Amino acid sequence: MLRPRAVLLPVLLVAGAGVLSGCSSTVALEPPADANDPRCADVMVRLPEVFESHERRWTDAQSTASWGDPSAVIIACGVTPPGPSTLPCQTVSGIDWIIDDTDAPMYRLTTYGRVPAIEILVDNDTASSSGPVDTVSRLITDEFDVESQCTTLDEATPVPDAP
């Protein structure tokens, strides 16, 4: 005669496997060069669980976050700060962002003049960049070093002509 525990254990194992298989997979990412900067940790722990209708997913790299399945928004803190650029630059909540639409509909937005730098990748077919950029801009504290800021073409210093 089977004991109730002997029957219950296999049932629980099968049910547990079914629940686990319904979970979304971990997003494989590379950690940014300065992912261990404590200012990144301060930002990452305060990111929301949802952007629009996209739920946050686990990533396997420090100072990274992802939302949506497949990923609609990816954030990485500690990326190499960009140098001067001719790409569009927009200020959101006091933070300058360089906007790269080279791979549209995937947009790459990177803080400009801030160390550590933060990068946001947004699939504009499935998500808006305004929510993540506004959220992250508000999380960047005064402890982030400010090394430069965006300028207009009128304010830019011309590069001398080469001889």
PyRosetta script that sets phi, psi and omega in degrees:
from pyrosetta import init, pose_from_sequence

init()
pose = pose_from_sequence("MLRPRAVLLPVLLVAGAGVLSGCSSTVALEPPADANDPRCADVMVRLPEVFESHERRWTDAQSTASWGDPSAVIIACGVTPPGPSTLPCQTVSGIDWIIDDTDAPMYRLTTYGRVPAIEILVDNDTASSSGPVDTVSRLITDEFDVESQCTTLDEATPVPDAP")
pose.set_psi(1, 133.7)
pose.set_omega(1, 179.3)
pose.set_phi(2, -79.6)
pose.set_psi(2, 138.4)
pose.set_omega(2, 175.6)
pose.set_phi(3, -82.3)
pose.set_psi(3, 151.3)
pose.set_omega(3, -179.8)
pose.set_phi(4, -56.3)
pose.set_psi(4, -36.3)
pose.set_omega(4, 179.6)
pose.set_phi(5, -65.2)
pose.set_psi(5, -38.3)
pose.set_omega(5, -178.9)
pose.set_phi(6, -64.6)
pose.set_psi(6, -32.2)
pose.set_omega(6, 178.4)
pose.set_phi(7, -81.8)
pose.set_psi(7, -37.8)
pose.set_omega(7, -175.6)
pose.set_phi(8, -67.4)
pose.set_psi(8, -39.0)
pose.set_omega(8, -177.0)
pose.set_phi(9, -59.5)
pose.set_psi(9, -50.8)
pose.set_omega(9, 178.3)
pose.set_phi(10, -61.5)
pose.set_psi(10, -36.7)
pose.set_omega(10, 179.3)
pose.set_phi(11, -63.3)
pose.set_psi(11, -43.6)
pose.set_omega(11, 178.8)
pose.set_phi(12, -65.5)
pose.set_psi(12, -38.9)
pose.set_omega(12, 178.7)
pose.set_phi(13, -64.5)
pose.set_psi(13, -42.5)
pose.set_omega(13, 178.9)
pose.set_phi(14, -66.3)
pose.set_psi(14, -42.8)
pose.set_omega(14, 178.7)
pose.set_phi(15, -63.9)
pose.set_psi(15, -41.5)
pose.set_omega(15, 178.9)
pose.set_phi(16, -63.8)
pose.set_psi(16, -39.7)
pose.set_omega(16, 178.3)
pose.set_phi(17, -65.0)
pose.set_psi(17, -38.0)
pose.set_omega(17, 177.8)
pose.set_phi(18, -64.5)
pose.set_psi(18, -40.6)
pose.set_omega(18, 178.7)
pose.set_phi(19, -66.1)
pose.set_psi(19, -44.8)
pose.set_omega(19, -178.9)
pose.set_phi(20, -65.8)
pose.set_psi(20, -35.1)
pose.set_omega(20, -179.3)
pose.set_phi(21, -70.4)
pose.set_psi(21, -18.2)
pose.set_omega(21, 177.7)
pose.set_phi(22, -80.7)
pose.set_psi(22, -11.1)
pose.set_omega(22, -179.1)
pose.set_phi(23, -75.8)
pose.set_psi(23, 148.6)
pose.set_omega(23, 177.5)
pose.set_phi(24, -74.8)
pose.set_psi(24, 154.2)
pose.set_omega(24, -176.9)
pose.set_phi(25, -76.8)
pose.set_psi(25, 162.8)
pose.set_omega(25, 176.4)
pose.set_phi(26, -73.2)
pose.set_psi(26, 139.7)
pose.set_omega(26, 179.1)
pose.set_phi(27, -85.4)
pose.set_psi(27, 122.2)
pose.set_omega(27, -179.2)
pose.set_phi(28, -84.8)
pose.set_psi(28, 117.4)
pose.set_omega(28, 179.5)
pose.set_phi(29, -135.1)
pose.set_psi(29, 161.5)
pose.set_omega(29, 174.3)
pose.set_phi(30, -94.2)
pose.set_psi(30, 137.8)
pose.set_omega(30, 177.4)
pose.set_phi(31, -70.6)
pose.set_psi(31, 139.7)
pose.set_omega(31, 176.3)
pose.set_phi(32, -63.4)
pose.set_psi(32, 160.5)
pose.set_omega(32, -176.7)
pose.set_phi(33, -55.4)
pose.set_psi(33, -40.1)
pose.set_omega(33, -179.0)
pose.set_phi(34, -111.1)
pose.set_psi(34, 38.5)
pose.set_omega(34, -178.2)
pose.set_phi(35, -60.7)
pose.set_psi(35, -24.3)
pose.set_omega(35, -177.0)
pose.set_phi(36, -86.1)
pose.set_psi(36, 6.1)
pose.set_omega(36, 177.5)
pose.set_phi(37, -64.5)
pose.set_psi(37, 126.9)
pose.set_omega(37, -177.2)
pose.set_phi(38, -60.7)
pose.set_psi(38, -24.1)
pose.set_omega(38, 177.6)
pose.set_phi(39, -68.2)
pose.set_psi(39, -30.4)
pose.set_omega(39, 175.8)
pose.set_phi(40, -66.5)
pose.set_psi(40, -43.6)
pose.set_omega(40, 179.4)
pose.set_phi(41, -58.6)
pose.set_psi(41, -39.5)
pose.set_omega(41, 179.8)
pose.set_phi(42, -62.4)
pose.set_psi(42, -38.5)
pose.set_omega(42, 178.0)
pose.set_phi(43, -72.8)
pose.set_psi(43, -47.2)
pose.set_omega(43, -173.1)
pose.set_phi(44, -60.9)
pose.set_psi(44, -38.5)
pose.set_omega(44, -177.6)
pose.set_phi(45, -73.6)
pose.set_psi(45, -13.3)
pose.set_omega(45, -178.9)
pose.set_phi(46, -104.1)
pose.set_psi(46, 4.6)
pose.set_omega(46, 178.3)
pose.set_phi(47, -70.3)
pose.set_psi(47, 148.6)
pose.set_omega(47, -177.4)
pose.set_phi(48, -74.3)
pose.set_psi(48, 163.3)
pose.set_omega(48, 177.3)
pose.set_phi(49, -80.6)
pose.set_psi(49, -19.1)
pose.set_omega(49, -177.5)
pose.set_phi(50, -140.0)
pose.set_psi(50, 135.8)
pose.set_omega(50, 166.7)
pose.set_phi(51, -116.1)
pose.set_psi(51, 121.5)
pose.set_omega(51, -174.0)
pose.set_phi(52, 52.7)
pose.set_psi(52, -121.9)
pose.set_omega(52, 179.1)
pose.set_phi(53, -102.8)
pose.set_psi(53, 9.2)
pose.set_omega(53, -175.8)
pose.set_phi(54, -93.0)
pose.set_psi(54, 121.5)
pose.set_omega(54, 179.9)
pose.set_phi(55, -85.7)
pose.set_psi(55, 149.2)
pose.set_omega(55, -179.9)
pose.set_phi(56, -69.7)
pose.set_psi(56, 141.9)
pose.set_omega(56, 178.1)
pose.set_phi(57, -120.7)
pose.set_psi(57, 158.6)
pose.set_omega(57, 176.5)
pose.set_phi(58, -69.6)
pose.set_psi(58, 144.7)
pose.set_omega(58, 171.0)
pose.set_phi(59, -121.5)
pose.set_psi(59, 163.2)
pose.set_omega(59, -178.9)
pose.set_phi(60, -105.8)
pose.set_psi(60, 16.9)
pose.set_omega(60, -178.6)
pose.set_phi(61, -130.5)
pose.set_psi(61, 138.1)
pose.set_omega(61, 179.4)
pose.set_phi(62, -59.5)
pose.set_psi(62, 143.9)
pose.set_omega(62, 177.0)
pose.set_phi(63, 60.7)
pose.set_psi(63, 34.3)
pose.set_omega(63, 174.9)
pose.set_phi(64, -129.9)
pose.set_psi(64, 156.3)
pose.set_omega(64, 177.0)
pose.set_phi(65, -149.9)
pose.set_psi(65, 153.4)
pose.set_omega(65, -178.4)
pose.set_phi(66, -142.9)
pose.set_psi(66, 146.6)
pose.set_omega(66, 176.7)
pose.set_phi(67, -132.7)
pose.set_psi(67, 138.4)
pose.set_omega(67, 177.1)
pose.set_phi(68, 94.9)
pose.set_psi(68, 156.8)
pose.set_omega(68, 179.6)
pose.set_phi(69, -139.0)
pose.set_psi(69, 97.4)
pose.set_omega(69, 6.9)
pose.set_phi(70, -72.3)
pose.set_psi(70, 166.6)
pose.set_omega(70, -174.4)
pose.set_phi(71, -58.9)
pose.set_psi(71, 124.6)
pose.set_omega(71, 176.0)
pose.set_phi(72, -99.9)
pose.set_psi(72, -28.7)
pose.set_omega(72, 179.9)
pose.set_phi(73, -137.6)
pose.set_psi(73, 131.9)
pose.set_omega(73, 174.4)
pose.set_phi(74, -131.1)
pose.set_psi(74, 133.2)
pose.set_omega(74, 178.2)
pose.set_phi(75, -120.9)
pose.set_psi(75, 136.6)
pose.set_omega(75, 176.7)
pose.set_phi(76, -134.1)
pose.set_psi(76, 129.7)
pose.set_omega(76, 178.0)
pose.set_phi(77, -111.2)
pose.set_psi(77, 137.6)
pose.set_omega(77, -179.2)
pose.set_phi(78, 101.3)
pose.set_psi(78, 14.5)
pose.set_omega(78, 177.1)
pose.set_phi(79, -71.6)
pose.set_psi(79, 161.5)
pose.set_omega(79, 178.7)
pose.set_phi(80, -63.2)
pose.set_psi(80, 125.3)
pose.set_omega(80, -179.9)
pose.set_phi(81, -61.9)
pose.set_psi(81, 135.2)
pose.set_omega(81, 179.6)
pose.set_phi(82, -74.1)
pose.set_psi(82, 150.8)
pose.set_omega(82, 174.9)
pose.set_phi(83, -86.6)
pose.set_psi(83, -172.4)
pose.set_omega(83, 177.8)
pose.set_phi(84, -55.1)
pose.set_psi(84, 144.6)
pose.set_omega(84, -173.9)
pose.set_phi(85, -146.1)
pose.set_psi(85, 155.3)
pose.set_omega(85, 173.5)
pose.set_phi(86, -94.3)
pose.set_psi(86, 0.3)
pose.set_omega(86, 177.4)
pose.set_phi(87, -67.6)
pose.set_psi(87, 155.3)
pose.set_omega(87, 177.9)
pose.set_phi(88, -59.1)
pose.set_psi(88, 145.9)
pose.set_omega(88, 179.0)
pose.set_phi(89, -130.2)
pose.set_psi(89, 132.9)
pose.set_omega(89, -178.6)
pose.set_phi(90, -129.5)
pose.set_psi(90, 140.5)
pose.set_omega(90, 178.0)
pose.set_phi(91, -98.9)
pose.set_psi(91, 126.2)
pose.set_omega(91, 179.0)
pose.set_phi(92, -127.7)
pose.set_psi(92, 120.1)
pose.set_omega(92, 179.7)
pose.set_phi(93, 51.1)
pose.set_psi(93, 40.2)
pose.set_omega(93, 176.8)
pose.set_phi(94, 83.4)
pose.set_psi(94, 2.2)
pose.set_omega(94, -179.5)
pose.set_phi(95, -113.2)
pose.set_psi(95, 131.1)
pose.set_omega(95, 178.6)
pose.set_phi(96, -85.8)
pose.set_psi(96, 137.4)
pose.set_omega(96, 180.0)
pose.set_phi(97, -128.7)
pose.set_psi(97, 129.8)
pose.set_omega(97, 171.3)
pose.set_phi(98, -87.9)
pose.set_psi(98, 134.0)
pose.set_omega(98, -176.0)
pose.set_phi(99, -112.5)
pose.set_psi(99, 117.8)
pose.set_omega(99, -179.4)
pose.set_phi(100, -114.6)
pose.set_psi(100, 111.0)
pose.set_omega(100, 179.8)
pose.set_phi(101, -106.6)
pose.set_psi(101, 21.3)
pose.set_omega(101, -178.7)
pose.set_phi(102, -54.7)
pose.set_psi(102, -37.6)
pose.set_omega(102, -177.7)
pose.set_phi(103, -104.9)
pose.set_psi(103, 31.3)
pose.set_omega(103, -179.0)
pose.set_phi(104, -50.0)
pose.set_psi(104, 138.1)
pose.set_omega(104, 14.5)
pose.set_phi(105, -84.6)
pose.set_psi(105, 4.7)
pose.set_omega(105, 175.6)
pose.set_phi(106, -86.0)
pose.set_psi(106, 116.2)
pose.set_omega(106, -179.4)
pose.set_phi(107, -103.4)
pose.set_psi(107, 138.8)
pose.set_omega(107, 177.1)
pose.set_phi(108, -112.5)
pose.set_psi(108, 118.5)
pose.set_omega(108, 178.5)
pose.set_phi(109, -116.5)
pose.set_psi(109, 125.9)
pose.set_omega(109, -175.3)
pose.set_phi(110, -129.0)
pose.set_psi(110, 134.7)
pose.set_omega(110, 177.5)
pose.set_phi(111, -61.5)
pose.set_psi(111, 143.1)
pose.set_omega(111, 179.7)
pose.set_phi(112, -115.7)
pose.set_psi(112, 130.6)
pose.set_omega(112, 176.9)
pose.set_phi(113, 81.0)
pose.set_psi(113, 7.6)
pose.set_omega(113, 179.8)
pose.set_phi(114, -114.1)
pose.set_psi(114, 140.6)
pose.set_omega(114, 175.7)
pose.set_phi(115, -130.1)
pose.set_psi(115, 123.1)
pose.set_omega(115, 2.6)
pose.set_phi(116, -74.3)
pose.set_psi(116, 156.7)
pose.set_omega(116, 179.4)
pose.set_phi(117, -88.4)
pose.set_psi(117, 148.7)
pose.set_omega(117, 178.7)
pose.set_phi(118, -121.1)
pose.set_psi(118, 138.4)
pose.set_omega(118, 179.3)
pose.set_phi(119, -120.3)
pose.set_psi(119, 137.5)
pose.set_omega(119, 175.9)
pose.set_phi(120, -122.7)
pose.set_psi(120, 126.4)
pose.set_omega(120, 172.6)
pose.set_phi(121, -104.5)
pose.set_psi(121, 128.7)
pose.set_omega(121, -178.7)
pose.set_phi(122, -130.4)
pose.set_psi(122, 128.9)
pose.set_omega(122, 172.4)
pose.set_phi(123, -85.4)
pose.set_psi(123, 100.9)
pose.set_omega(123, -175.3)
pose.set_phi(124, -67.9)
pose.set_psi(124, -9.1)
pose.set_omega(124, 173.5)
pose.set_phi(125, -74.4)
pose.set_psi(125, -24.5)
pose.set_omega(125, -175.6)
pose.set_phi(126, -123.5)
pose.set_psi(126, -9.5)
pose.set_omega(126, -178.2)
pose.set_phi(127, -150.8)
pose.set_psi(127, 159.1)
pose.set_omega(127, 175.9)
pose.set_phi(128, -98.1)
pose.set_psi(128, 144.5)
pose.set_omega(128, 178.8)
pose.set_phi(129, -80.8)
pose.set_psi(129, -16.8)
pose.set_omega(129, -174.4)
pose.set_phi(130, -62.7)
pose.set_psi(130, -41.5)
pose.set_omega(130, -179.7)
pose.set_phi(131, -63.8)
pose.set_psi(131, -53.9)
pose.set_omega(131, 179.2)
pose.set_phi(132, -61.6)
pose.set_psi(132, -41.4)
pose.set_omega(132, -178.6)
pose.set_phi(133, -65.7)
pose.set_psi(133, -44.5)
pose.set_omega(133, 178.8)
pose.set_phi(134, -63.6)
pose.set_psi(134, -44.5)
pose.set_omega(134, -180.0)
pose.set_phi(135, -60.9)
pose.set_psi(135, -50.9)
pose.set_omega(135, -178.0)
pose.set_phi(136, -65.6)
pose.set_psi(136, -39.2)
pose.set_omega(136, 178.9)
pose.set_phi(137, -57.5)
pose.set_psi(137, -39.0)
pose.set_omega(137, -179.5)
pose.set_phi(138, -74.2)
pose.set_psi(138, -19.4)
pose.set_omega(138, 179.7)
pose.set_phi(139, -87.9)
pose.set_psi(139, -17.4)
pose.set_omega(139, -179.8)
pose.set_phi(140, -74.2)
pose.set_psi(140, 121.5)
pose.set_omega(140, -175.1)
pose.set_phi(141, -94.3)
pose.set_psi(141, 174.0)
pose.set_omega(141, 176.9)
pose.set_phi(142, -65.9)
pose.set_psi(142, -12.6)
pose.set_omega(142, 179.7)
pose.set_phi(143, -75.5)
pose.set_psi(143, -14.8)
pose.set_omega(143, 174.8)
pose.set_phi(144, -72.0)
pose.set_psi(144, 129.7)
pose.set_omega(144, 179.5)
pose.set_phi(145, -67.5)
pose.set_psi(145, 136.2)
pose.set_omega(145, 175.9)
pose.set_phi(146, -106.2)
pose.set_psi(146, 113.3)
pose.set_omega(146, -176.3)
pose.set_phi(147, -106.5)
pose.set_psi(147, -22.1)
pose.set_omega(147, 179.3)
pose.set_phi(148, -165.3)
pose.set_psi(148, 177.1)
pose.set_omega(148, 177.4)
pose.set_phi(149, -146.4)
pose.set_psi(149, 163.0)
pose.set_omega(149, 179.0)
pose.set_phi(150, -67.7)
pose.set_psi(150, 148.2)
pose.set_omega(150, 176.8)
pose.set_phi(151, -130.3)
pose.set_psi(151, 162.7)
pose.set_omega(151, 173.6)
pose.set_phi(152, -87.3)
pose.set_psi(152, 167.3)
pose.set_omega(152, 178.0)
pose.set_phi(153, -60.0)
pose.set_psi(153, -33.2)
pose.set_omega(153, 179.1)
pose.set_phi(154, -66.1)
pose.set_psi(154, -31.3)
pose.set_omega(154, -177.6)
pose.set_phi(155, -87.7)
pose.set_psi(155, -17.5)
pose.set_omega(155, -174.3)
pose.set_phi(156, -68.3)
pose.set_psi(156, 145.7)
pose.set_omega(156, 176.0)
pose.set_phi(157, -86.2)
pose.set_psi(157, 122.1)
pose.set_omega(157, -179.0)
pose.set_phi(158, -65.7)
pose.set_psi(158, 146.5)
pose.set_omega(158, 176.1)
pose.set_phi(159, -83.0)
pose.set_psi(159, 131.1)
pose.set_omega(159, -179.9)
pose.set_phi(160, -63.2)
pose.set_psi(160, 148.7)
pose.set_omega(160, 177.1)
pose.set_phi(161, -64.6)
pose.set_psi(161, 141.8)
pose.set_omega(161, 178.4)
pose.set_phi(162, -73.3)
pose.set_psi(162, 145.2)
pose.set_omega(162, 179.9)
pose.set_phi(163, -66.8)
pose.dump_pdb("model.pdb")
